[in-house]
Amino acid sequence: MKKFLKKLAIFCIPFAVALLSFIFFDPFRIVRGYDDFSKNMSVIPNRDFVSTETYLKNREKHRYDSFIFGSSRTVAFKTHAWANYLPPGSRPFMFDASGESVYGIYKKIAFVDSLGETIRNCLVILCTDTSFARDSDQDGHLFVKHPRVAGTSWIHFYLEFLKSYLDPKFLFSYYKFMITQKYEPSMRRFITTAQIKYDGVTNDIYLIDVDNELRRDEVGYYRSRANVFFDRKPTVGEAEPLITDKLIAMLQEIMDIFKRHGTDYKIIISPLYDQIQLNPADLDRLKRIFGESRVFDYSGKNRITESIENYYEDKHYRPEVGILILQEIYGSTAIDARSAAIIAPAVR
């Protein structure tokens, strides 16, 4: 028996060391609290976790009453720009998540509602490629939902991160970077050296490096990334019907919450570079649930999606686009799009 226990102890030592290092170094920033999740960041964190923790930390002090929900495409919609169209005294918060789905948006809105908070104003940013792709929690350390929001197991949550941590390629890249402080292309899947700022109050994201590069030399920026912006077909089709009955139930529950709160809300379909049009049947479903005047479809081929200068790359559109959309959907020109992008506080 003693021999067995000794062998078991020896067998468990590597795992114990890995677990202790996972807790001590906390590369994904999920073990300890952080005032600034983006400070000295080398590993991209889970935005669902960052958004939720930032909200929970600040909600009693700042009493947020206005929210932007959606995927990383919300990078185009800054709360300080949106505030120009909100009633005086509104307190906006960016409640986004990577690869966000209708499920995730529904869970966050229901979570805010369950806390007894006010949802006075709301922007819901939907995308043809991610929003309707799933109707439950996601796997993977970048996409799994915060357990407080999803009502899921903390054990499952941490195991998703531990599984990614124990990937030999991650371990090699992470500790090599920690020791040498030198980035190598082979680390690209795991390590980032990009300057990214997460606002500690509003949770806005600022892509400091790329915004500064665009201001210095916009022509050169797009020339150096010509291979990123793939050629699009002269005629681009529409997406297959994506909104299932289960998603309709979630969308209806969102609408019910908005009604209870008297929320002033806008539903925006993102202008994605791929120019795939939201299926007309899905657009009709959204309009029937939320009201025709509340749904704004920017998918497909249009004046925004035609120009590559409206995009950081082939996945994300720029803040100038977000401000243009805000001007159009609120029927106001409160602030010039190009000027607003330049005065973004984190990139002055």
Phi, psi and omega in degrees: 000319179296321179296319179297315180295323179295315178296320179297319179297317180296319180297325184277345184303310180302319180293320179297317178297316179297318180295317179295320179291325176299317180287316185293311183277334176046058186297331182267357177059051179238356184266314182251165176278149181226133174288328180220102182295338185267352182290127180053038183282130176241340178239128180298124181276173176282114185292331177299318179292314180301312182299314183292316180295320178296319178296311182296323181292325190252351192297322181289326180283316188261346176047057179304138178226003181223134190224144170248123180244142177157190182274196179295349175295343176294352176304338180279346185247096180276141182296327180291332175283319179297326182301336178296341183250003182259158177300148178306139179088357178295148183235093186277153179219137177270109184248066186259175175203150179295133178060033186302142180243170173304321177305311181296319179296314178302315181296322181290317179296317178295326179294312178300317179298320182293336179277358180079016180276162181270137173245089187278318180223149183207135167247127175246115183259114181252153181224145183292338186263341184234324192300324186252015188282340182206159181234025178208181181297156179257157172266169178096141188294336180279340191240342182298141186280152174299129182302329179295326181280312187275346183069032184252182186279133173295327179298312177300319180302308182292327179295326177298321179285320180296322178298317178292322181297321184280358173298120183306325180292323176293312181303315181297313182294315184296310184284331174295318178292320179300321183281314186268336186057029178239129180273138176234147181307330180294345180272358192306323182292339191238330189243143174232142173244006180294143175278109179234134181243126172258119179294130185287349180250307183272342182071013174300150175254134175238123179269083192298312183301307186289325177296319178293320179296319178296322180288327180288317187202083183295319180298314179295325179301311183284329178296319182287347181242026183302328181286342180285322184272087184297152178291134180257150181291147178303324177240116181254137183278188180251158179291154171294158175303129188242338187273108181276172178299323180294320177291324177301319179298321178293316179297321178295321178295322175301314179299320179298320178295317177302318180297317181297327182269350186064038186289136169271107189235155174225136177252119185245127173266119189298144172275087184277151183298330183291347176062021176284128183279136173302137180302133182304325179294322178290320177299319179296321178298316179297319180292325179292325181282312189259346182101135185301323184282354183256352184249128184235112186261111177250014178283168177086196180274123178201181185296336177280311186286344181290331187259125178291339180293352176271003187232147170288316176205200187279005182244329188234134177265159192272164180301331177301323179292316179302319181289322175299317179296317179300318178301317184287316186283337177262358178063038183214156174239060186293334183206141181288134186299310183296318179296320182297322180293325183289327184269010178307126192300329185278352184236022177295000000 
